[in-house]
Amino acid sequence: GDEEYLYVDGMGIKTGDIFQFYYSDPNVALASLTNVRDALNKVKLERNSRSFEGDGDNATNVFGGIIFACYGRGESFFGRPNADSSPFLETFPGVPLGGVFCGGEMVRPSTNLIGLCPDAKPISCFLHVYSTVYLVMSYDPPSVEY
């Protein structure tokens, strides 16, 4: 490129296409795990008093989780094992967790991203790279009325 234009060749990107640059920074990724931990704590705090696991302050209706992480993440990226899984494991100790490393993580896009992709193929708004997607599974038993 030059000061005015960016040239992309061989990637299938055409003039007018929307695309995003990714710069993988392990320090930023580690810092973002604090946001993940906070979000998972909100899930834990929003538990239903009718939950079937634990009681009082330890109650949770989360019964499992699955992590989909970019294959570029992991111990070689973070410099330590289990960085992406630690927020879930610390928030929900003893709750089963599974996961897989992926070559592109599928997530529901934010509403502002949908507006950026009106003419794009649907998959392009849902595919992310160098990210981790968390699926937290919970159950709220039906209320019993007497």
C-alpha positions in Angstrom: 0.0 0.0 0.0 0.8 3.6 0.1 -0.4 6.6 2.2 -3.7 6.7 0.5 -4.6 3.1 -0.5 -4.3 -0.4 0.8 -3.8 -3.1 -1.8 -4.9 -6.7 -1.0 -4.1 -9.4 -3.6 -5.0 -13.1 -3.5 -7.4 -13.0 -0.6 -10.7 -12.6 -2.6 -11.3 -9.1 -1.1 -12.6 -6.7 -3.6 -13.1 -2.9 -3.6 -16.0 -2.0 -1.3 -15.7 -5.3 0.8 -15.7 -5.0 4.5 -12.9 -6.8 6.3 -11.0 -6.6 9.6 -7.4 -6.8 10.5 -6.4 -8.9 13.4 -3.4 -8.5 15.5 -2.9 -11.3 18.0 -1.5 -9.9 21.3 -1.3 -12.3 24.2 -1.2 -9.5 26.8 -4.4 -8.0 25.4 -5.9 -11.5 25.3 -4.9 -12.2 28.9 -6.4 -8.9 30.0 -9.6 -9.6 28.2 -10.0 -12.8 30.3 -10.9 -10.5 33.2 -13.9 -9.4 31.1 -14.8 -13.1 30.6 -14.5 -13.8 34.3 -16.7 -10.8 35.1 -19.3 -12.0 32.6 -19.3 -15.5 34.0 -19.6 -14.1 37.5 -22.7 -12.3 36.4 -24.1 -15.6 35.2 -23.4 -17.1 38.6 -24.9 -14.2 40.5 -28.1 -14.3 38.3 -28.7 -17.9 39.5 -32.2 -18.9 40.3 -33.0 -19.7 43.9 -34.7 -22.9 42.6 -31.4 -24.2 41.3 -30.6 -27.9 41.8 -26.9 -27.6 42.5 -25.6 -26.2 45.8 -27.5 -23.9 48.1 -27.3 -20.3 49.4 -24.4 -18.3 48.1 -23.0 -21.4 46.4 -26.1 -22.2 44.3 -25.7 -22.4 40.6 -27.8 -23.7 37.8 -24.9 -24.0 35.4 -24.3 -27.7 34.7 -21.6 -27.5 32.0 -19.7 -25.5 29.5 -17.9 -25.8 26.2 -15.1 -23.6 24.9 -14.3 -23.1 21.2 -10.8 -21.5 21.0 -8.7 -20.5 18.0 -6.0 -23.1 17.4 -3.5 -20.2 17.6 -4.3 -19.7 21.2 -3.3 -22.1 24.0 -0.1 -22.6 26.0 2.2 -21.5 23.2 0.3 -18.2 22.8 -0.3 -17.3 26.4 2.9 -18.8 27.8 0.9 -20.9 30.3 -1.7 -23.7 30.1 -5.4 -23.3 30.5 -5.6 -19.5 30.2 -8.9 -19.6 28.3 -10.5 -22.2 30.5 -9.5 -20.7 33.8 -12.3 -18.1 34.0 -14.9 -20.8 33.7 -13.1 -23.3 36.0 -12.6 -20.7 38.7 -16.1 -19.4 38.5 -17.8 -22.8 38.4 -15.5 -25.2 40.2 -16.4 -28.8 39.7 -18.7 -28.1 36.7 -17.8 -30.1 33.7 -16.1 -28.2 30.9 -15.1 -29.4 27.4 -13.5 -27.6 24.5 -11.9 -27.8 21.1 -9.4 -25.7 19.2 -10.9 -24.4 16.0 -9.8 -22.8 12.7 -12.3 -19.9 13.0 -14.9 -19.5 15.8 -18.6 -19.1 15.0 -20.6 -16.7 17.2 -23.6 -14.6 16.9 -22.6 -11.1 15.8 -23.3 -8.0 17.7 -26.1 -5.9 16.3 -23.7 -3.2 15.1 -21.7 -5.7 13.2 -24.8 -6.9 11.3 -25.3 -3.4 10.1 -21.8 -3.4 8.7 -22.4 -6.6 6.7 -25.7 -6.1 4.9 -24.5 -7.5 1.6 -22.0 -10.0 3.0 -22.4 -13.7 3.0 -24.0 -14.7 6.3 -21.0 -16.6 7.4 -18.7 -13.6 7.2 -20.5 -11.8 10.0 -20.3 -14.8 12.3 -16.7 -16.0 11.8 -13.9 -14.8 14.1 -10.3 -15.6 14.4 -7.9 -15.6 17.4 -10.8 -15.6 19.7 -12.5 -17.9 22.2 -16.2 -18.5 22.4 -17.8 -19.8 25.6 -21.0 -21.7 25.8 -22.4 -21.9 29.3 -25.2 -24.3 29.8 -27.7 -23.8 32.6 -31.1 -25.1 33.6 -33.9 -23.5 35.4 -36.3 -26.0 36.8 -40.0 -25.3 36.2 -41.7 -23.5 39.0 -44.1 -25.6 41.0 -47.3 -23.9 42.0 -49.3 -25.2 45.0 
